[in-house]
Amino acid sequence: MNQTQTKENQPEMASVLLGAGFALASLIILPAVAQRIGLGSSLTIALRGALMRAANRF
């Protein structure tokens, strides 16, 4: 792989990693934190939806 192909793949890889991070946060971290601080399930679902929409933008 040459230098040009590596530079072209970096923004794509960053987007994939960012999307994976949002997915991890919305599926695992957010519900755990919400349960710990006592958020209601409807608010947790709304926050999860917001994170997943943010992940789709990248």
Secondary structure, 3 states (H helix, E strand, C coil): CCHHHHHHHHHHHHHHHHHHHHHHHHHHHHHHHHHHHCCCHHHHHHHHHHHHHHHHHC
